[in-house]
């Protein structure tokens, strides 16, 4: 019963967090349904505009509209209400890339430009995994941004997890080396590594991430290493450009989409799926600890509608 209550609470938070996108996208679709519109060329054009304005991106929008046309024709659908349900199904299918099963021990290399909420996300992940009984450790690998290690230390204290850090300006690979030694000694399940968010110099970023990956491969080959990209949903298509740039320099295994509650353009989740073919692992729909939620395509679309 408690579990059911908790699930309802999480869904309510997701629904609330997506309220701005709902106002921008699905409420406009609902107006078309209430007008009892026929499914004609004008209907498709208007729907296309709504999806693009919600930051679904041209590629995802084209795929969705083409698929909707096919199913409307195949199932001989006549009105907008029927098309709405079909649209929900298509969107759910489009976004449903299964997240690979978690294996332990694991290293999460967290990447993303400064300002996307990376440090906060690391803290929330530490609390989340600790709450299910996993032994977590943090590594302050962003040694370039002033006070990055201090911010991460605040979260480590909050989550009551150990943190490995060096002085500002230290070699990130050296910090990681010490963190791996410590994680192995303490038999940690999960080592979460903060990395520098400098994207303006891709070569430096690539060299740095490659060096860190080599340290993990050499010192911790038994660990399942995942590179997780943190994106700020409020940046919309700009965030998608960041994602493309990071994908050029690192093998991105999953995405965490933060600040969805702050944008009317939550369609960016669809654009990410279509453009990058990388699963969204978590979505952030608020400031609270529990507002970082595992991504579920069906629940996401239900909350939208």
C-alpha positions as CSV (number, residue, x, y, z in Angstrom):
1,X,0.0,0.0,0.0
2,X,2.8,2.4,1.0
3,X,4.6,1.5,-2.3
4,X,1.5,2.3,-4.3
5,X,1.1,5.6,-2.4
6,X,4.7,6.5,-3.1
7,X,4.3,5.7,-6.8
8,X,1.3,8.0,-7.0
9,X,3.3,10.7,-5.2
10,X,6.1,10.4,-7.7
11,X,3.7,10.5,-10.7
12,X,2.0,13.6,-9.2
13,X,5.4,15.3,-9.0
14,X,6.3,14.3,-12.5
15,X,2.9,15.6,-13.7
16,X,3.4,18.9,-11.8
17,X,6.9,19.2,-13.1
18,X,5.7,18.9,-16.7
19,X,2.9,21.4,-16.3
20,X,4.6,24.1,-18.4
21,X,5.1,21.7,-21.3
22,X,1.5,20.5,-20.9
23,X,0.3,24.1,-21.4
24,X,2.5,24.5,-24.4
25,X,1.9,21.2,-26.1
26,X,-0.8,18.9,-25.0
27,X,-3.4,21.5,-24.1
28,X,-3.1,22.8,-27.6
29,X,-3.7,19.3,-28.9
30,X,-6.7,19.0,-26.6
31,X,-8.1,22.2,-28.1
32,X,-8.0,20.6,-31.5
33,X,-9.8,17.5,-30.0
34,X,-12.5,19.7,-28.4
35,X,-13.1,21.4,-31.7
36,X,-13.8,17.9,-33.0
37,X,-11.5,18.5,-35.9
38,X,-11.4,16.2,-38.9
39,X,-8.0,14.6,-39.7
40,X,-7.0,16.6,-42.7
41,X,-3.8,18.3,-44.0
42,X,-4.5,21.4,-41.8
43,X,-4.7,19.1,-38.8
44,X,-1.3,17.6,-39.5
45,X,0.3,21.0,-40.2
46,X,-1.0,22.4,-36.9
47,X,0.1,19.4,-34.9
48,X,3.5,19.6,-36.5
49,X,3.8,23.3,-35.4
50,X,2.8,22.4,-31.9
51,X,5.5,19.7,-31.6
52,X,8.2,21.9,-33.1
53,X,7.3,24.8,-30.7
54,X,7.6,22.3,-27.8
55,X,11.2,21.6,-28.9
56,X,10.6,18.1,-30.2
57,X,13.0,19.0,-33.0
58,X,12.4,18.6,-36.7
59,X,13.6,14.9,-36.9
60,X,11.4,13.6,-34.1
61,X,8.4,15.7,-35.3
62,X,8.7,14.3,-38.9
63,X,9.0,10.7,-37.6
64,X,5.9,11.2,-35.3
65,X,3.8,12.9,-38.0
66,X,4.7,10.3,-40.7
67,X,3.9,7.4,-38.3
68,X,0.6,9.1,-37.3
69,X,-0.4,9.5,-40.9
70,X,0.3,5.8,-41.5
71,X,-1.7,4.6,-38.5
72,X,-4.6,7.0,-39.2
73,X,-4.8,5.5,-42.8
74,X,-4.3,1.9,-41.7
75,X,-6.9,2.1,-38.9
76,X,-9.3,4.3,-40.8
77,X,-9.4,6.9,-38.0
78,X,-11.8,9.8,-38.5
79,X,-11.5,12.4,-35.7
80,X,-8.9,14.2,-33.6
81,X,-9.8,12.4,-30.4
82,X,-8.7,9.1,-31.9
83,X,-5.6,10.7,-33.3
84,X,-4.7,12.0,-29.9
85,X,-4.6,8.5,-28.4
86,X,-2.6,7.2,-31.3
87,X,-0.2,10.2,-30.9
88,X,0.3,9.2,-27.2
89,X,1.2,5.6,-28.3
90,X,3.7,6.8,-30.9
91,X,5.4,9.2,-28.5
92,X,5.7,6.5,-25.9
93,X,7.2,4.0,-28.4
94,X,9.6,6.7,-29.7
95,X,11.0,7.5,-26.3
96,X,11.1,3.9,-24.9
97,X,14.8,3.0,-25.2
98,X,15.4,0.5,-22.3
99,X,18.1,1.5,-19.9
100,X,20.7,-1.3,-19.6
101,X,20.7,-3.2,-16.3
102,X,23.0,-1.8,-13.6
103,X,26.1,-3.9,-12.8
104,X,28.3,-3.5,-9.7
105,X,30.8,-2.2,-9.1
106,X,30.1,0.8,-11.3
107,X,31.8,4.0,-12.2
108,X,29.6,6.9,-13.4
109,X,31.6,9.6,-15.3
110,X,29.3,12.6,-15.1
111,X,29.8,15.0,-18.0
112,X,28.0,18.3,-19.0
113,X,28.7,22.0,-19.4
114,X,28.8,24.2,-16.3
115,X,25.4,25.3,-15.0
116,X,23.3,22.3,-16.0
117,X,23.0,21.1,-12.4
118,X,25.7,18.4,-12.6
119,X,26.8,18.8,-8.9
120,X,23.3,18.7,-7.6
121,X,22.4,15.7,-9.8
122,X,25.5,13.8,-8.4
123,X,24.3,14.6,-4.9
124,X,20.8,13.4,-5.6
125,X,22.1,10.2,-7.3
126,X,24.3,9.5,-4.2
127,X,21.3,9.8,-2.0
128,X,19.1,7.7,-4.3
129,X,21.6,4.8,-4.6
130,X,22.4,4.9,-0.9
131,X,18.7,4.7,0.0
132,X,18.5,1.3,-1.8
133,X,21.5,0.0,0.2
134,X,24.4,0.7,-2.2
135,X,27.7,1.9,-0.9
136,X,28.5,5.1,-2.8
137,X,31.6,7.3,-3.1
138,X,32.2,10.6,-4.8
139,X,35.2,11.8,-6.7
140,X,35.8,15.6,-7.2
141,X,37.2,15.3,-10.7
142,X,36.3,18.9,-11.8
143,X,39.5,20.5,-10.5
144,X,39.2,23.6,-12.8
145,X,36.0,25.3,-11.7
146,X,36.5,27.3,-8.5
147,X,34.7,25.8,-5.6
148,X,33.5,22.7,-7.5
149,X,35.0,20.4,-5.0
150,X,33.5,22.4,-2.1
151,X,30.1,22.2,-3.6
152,X,30.4,18.5,-4.1
153,X,31.7,18.1,-0.5
154,X,28.5,19.7,0.8
155,X,26.5,17.0,-1.1
156,X,28.8,14.3,0.2
157,X,28.1,15.4,3.8
158,X,24.4,15.6,3.1
159,X,24.4,12.1,1.7
160,X,26.9,10.9,4.3
161,X,29.1,9.4,1.7
162,X,32.9,9.6,1.4
163,X,34.5,12.0,-1.1
164,X,38.0,12.0,-2.6
165,X,39.4,15.4,-3.7
166,X,42.7,17.2,-4.3
167,X,43.5,20.9,-4.4
168,X,42.1,23.2,-7.1
169,X,44.0,22.8,-10.4
170,X,45.2,19.2,-9.7
171,X,45.2,16.6,-12.5
172,X,41.7,15.1,-12.6
173,X,43.2,11.7,-13.6
174,X,45.3,11.7,-10.4
175,X,42.2,12.4,-8.3
176,X,40.4,9.6,-10.0
177,X,43.3,7.2,-9.4
178,X,43.1,7.9,-5.7
179,X,39.3,7.6,-5.7
180,X,39.5,4.2,-7.4
181,X,42.1,3.0,-4.8
182,X,39.8,4.2,-2.1
183,X,36.6,2.7,-3.7
184,X,38.3,-0.7,-4.0
185,X,39.6,-0.6,-0.4
186,X,36.1,0.2,0.9
187,X,34.4,-2.1,-1.5
188,X,32.1,0.6,-2.8
189,X,29.4,-0.3,-5.2
190,X,29.3,3.0,-7.0
191,X,31.9,5.7,-7.7
192,X,30.4,8.9,-9.1
193,X,33.0,11.1,-10.8
194,X,32.4,14.8,-11.4
195,X,34.3,16.1,-14.5
196,X,35.1,19.5,-15.9
197,X,32.4,21.1,-18.0
198,X,34.5,22.9,-20.5
199,X,33.1,22.4,-24.0
200,X,34.6,25.5,-25.7
201,X,37.9,23.6,-26.0
202,X,36.8,20.1,-27.3
203,X,40.3,18.8,-27.7
204,X,41.2,19.5,-24.1
205,X,38.0,17.9,-23.0
206,X,38.5,14.8,-25.2
207,X,42.1,14.4,-23.9
208,X,41.0,14.7,-20.3
209,X,38.1,12.2,-20.6
210,X,40.2,9.7,-22.6
211,X,42.9,10.0,-19.9
212,X,40.3,9.3,-17.2
213,X,38.9,6.4,-19.1
214,X,42.4,4.9,-19.4
215,X,42.9,5.2,-15.6
216,X,39.6,3.3,-15.0
217,X,40.4,0.6,-17.6
218,X,43.8,0.1,-16.1
219,X,43.1,0.4,-12.4
220,X,39.5,-0.8,-12.2
221,X,38.8,-3.2,-15.1
222,X,36.1,-5.0,-13.2
223,X,33.9,-1.9,-12.9
224,X,31.1,-1.2,-15.3
225,X,31.9,2.3,-16.5
226,X,29.1,4.6,-17.9
227,X,29.5,8.1,-19.2
228,X,26.4,10.0,-18.2
229,X,25.6,13.3,-19.8
230,X,23.6,15.9,-17.7
231,X,21.5,18.3,-19.8
232,X,19.5,21.3,-18.8
233,X,16.0,21.0,-20.4
234,X,15.5,24.8,-20.3
235,X,18.2,25.2,-22.9
236,X,16.2,23.3,-25.5
237,X,17.8,22.9,-28.9
238,X,21.0,24.4,-27.5
239,X,21.2,21.5,-25.1
240,X,20.8,19.2,-28.0
241,X,23.8,20.8,-29.7
242,X,25.8,20.3,-26.4
243,X,24.8,16.6,-26.5
244,X,26.0,16.2,-30.0
245,X,29.3,17.8,-29.2
246,X,29.8,15.6,-26.1
247,X,28.9,12.5,-28.2
248,X,31.7,13.4,-30.5
249,X,34.3,13.3,-27.6
250,X,32.8,10.6,-25.3
251,X,30.8,7.4,-25.5
252,X,27.6,8.6,-23.9
253,X,25.7,5.7,-22.2
254,X,22.8,7.7,-20.7
255,X,21.3,11.1,-20.2
256,X,19.9,12.9,-17.2
257,X,17.6,15.7,-18.1
258,X,17.4,18.4,-15.4
259,X,15.1,21.4,-14.8
260,X,12.1,20.0,-16.8
261,X,9.9,21.9,-14.4
262,X,11.4,25.2,-15.6
263,X,10.6,24.8,-19.3
264,X,7.5,24.7,-21.5
265,X,9.6,22.8,-24.0
266,X,9.8,19.3,-22.5
267,X,9.6,17.9,-26.0
268,X,13.4,18.1,-25.9
269,X,13.2,14.6,-24.4
270,X,11.8,13.3,-27.7
271,X,14.4,15.2,-29.7
272,X,17.2,13.7,-27.6
273,X,15.8,10.2,-28.2
274,X,15.5,10.7,-31.9
275,X,18.7,12.5,-32.6
276,X,21.1,10.7,-30.2
277,X,19.5,7.3,-29.7
278,X,20.8,7.3,-26.1
279,X,18.4,6.4,-23.3
280,X,17.3,9.1,-20.8
281,X,18.1,7.6,-17.4
282,X,16.6,10.2,-15.1
283,X,14.6,13.4,-15.2
284,X,14.7,16.3,-12.8
285,X,11.3,17.9,-12.1
286,X,12.1,20.1,-9.1
287,X,14.6,21.1,-6.4
288,X,13.8,18.3,-3.9
289,X,15.8,15.1,-3.4
290,X,13.0,12.9,-4.8
291,X,12.5,15.2,-7.8
292,X,15.2,13.3,-9.7
293,X,13.2,10.4,-11.0
294,X,14.0,7.3,-13.1
295,X,12.7,8.0,-16.6
296,X,9.8,5.9,-17.8
297,X,8.5,6.6,-21.3
298,X,4.9,5.6,-20.6
299,X,4.7,7.6,-17.4
300,X,6.4,10.6,-19.0
301,X,3.8,10.7,-21.8
302,X,0.9,10.1,-19.4
303,X,2.1,13.0,-17.2
304,X,2.3,15.1,-20.4
305,X,-1.3,14.4,-21.4
